[in-house]
Each structure stands twice: as C-alpha cells, then as structure tokens.
Amino acid sequence: MRTTRDRIRHAISFELIGLALVTPLGAWAFGMPVGDIGVVGAGAATLATIWNYVYNLGFDAAMQRLTGGTQKSIPVRVLHAVLFEAGLLVVLMPLIAWYLGISLLQAFLMDVAFAVFYLVYAFVFNWAYDRVFPLPEWQDASRVGQAAS
C-alpha cells in the first residue's frame, strides 16, 4: 500500500500536470484566454477535491444507514461515479458560466469536455505513475511470476 507521502506526491503531481495540460488545451479548444481557463481549471480542481471528500462521506454514511455496510458492488460503484460527476457538474456549471460570461449550455459542454479529458488523463497518469513509482510488493510479485514461467 502507498505511504501518506507517496499519496501526497501523487495528488499534487496529478493536479499540477493536469492543469499544465488542460489550461492551454482548453484555451485552444474553446478559443478563450489561457488565464481564464487556468482560473477555471484551478477552481474546478479545488472544488472537485472538496466535493470528493463531502460526497464520499455522505455516500458512505447513506450506504451504512441503508445497507449496514460500505462495501460496493459494481452497480453501486457505477451509481457512485455517475452521482459524483453529476453533483460536480451541478456545482461547477453555473460557476463556469458566470466566470467566463457564457451560457449554461456552453458551460455544460465545457464541463463535459473537461470531465472526458480528466477521465483519459487519470487513466494515463495513474498507469505512468505506477510505472515510475512501483510498489515493492509489485516487484516481488513480478519476480515470482518470472520464476514460475
């Protein structure tokens, strides 16, 4: 399992690299100033982090109350992810529209584009992070797999 220090390095590097990528790409894709997209990106990352904490606390409390536990089946995980993204969209969309002076529809499309970007980015980033900073038990498991072949 990863240490607290490793988790902090992971979270900070994920956000910094993500912002470094999404800011110029978003500015180019939406024809907006880099500074404005940077503010939206930093604000969205901050709100997403806060929402993540609040949402997961509430979701787990609801699961505990309704089912007596917090173990999630695949359908519950899908519901969890969809509700998380929907809640984040509801929070971010009016803020994006207000800050950038755009319609709610434009803000919705922009927010969806950011969500798709971060979905792909999270997959690639986490794969790369695991390659650059592998856990010791993974190296041991790979040696066992090599010895068995």
VENDA-V253952 format. One record per helix or strand. SS is the DSSP state (h for helix, s for strand). FROM is the first residue (numbers start at 1). LEN is the number of residues. If there is no record, write none. Layout:
ss=SS from=FROM len=LEN
ss=SS from=FROM len=LEN
This chain:
ss=h from=4 len=27
ss=h from=34 len=34
ss=h from=74 len=27
ss=h from=104 len=29
ss=h from=136 len=13
